[in-house]
């Protein structure tokens, strides 16, 4: 999320479900349908929907 002129981490997701819950909490409607939309979600450190522990 952008806060003013800087990016701000608002949470960490460990699964698609976590991400959907986080987005819904931020007021995003139908959050599960946007996980593959790169305008909304930027997957980092791996492929989309692949969750691993650090």
Number of C-alpha atoms within 10 A of each C-alpha: 8 9 8 7 6 7 9 10 8 9 8 9 12 12 13 15 12 13 18 20 16 17 18 14 11 11 10 13 12 11 18 15 9 15 19 13 9 9 8 11 12 11 13 7 9 9 8 13 12 11 13 9 4 3
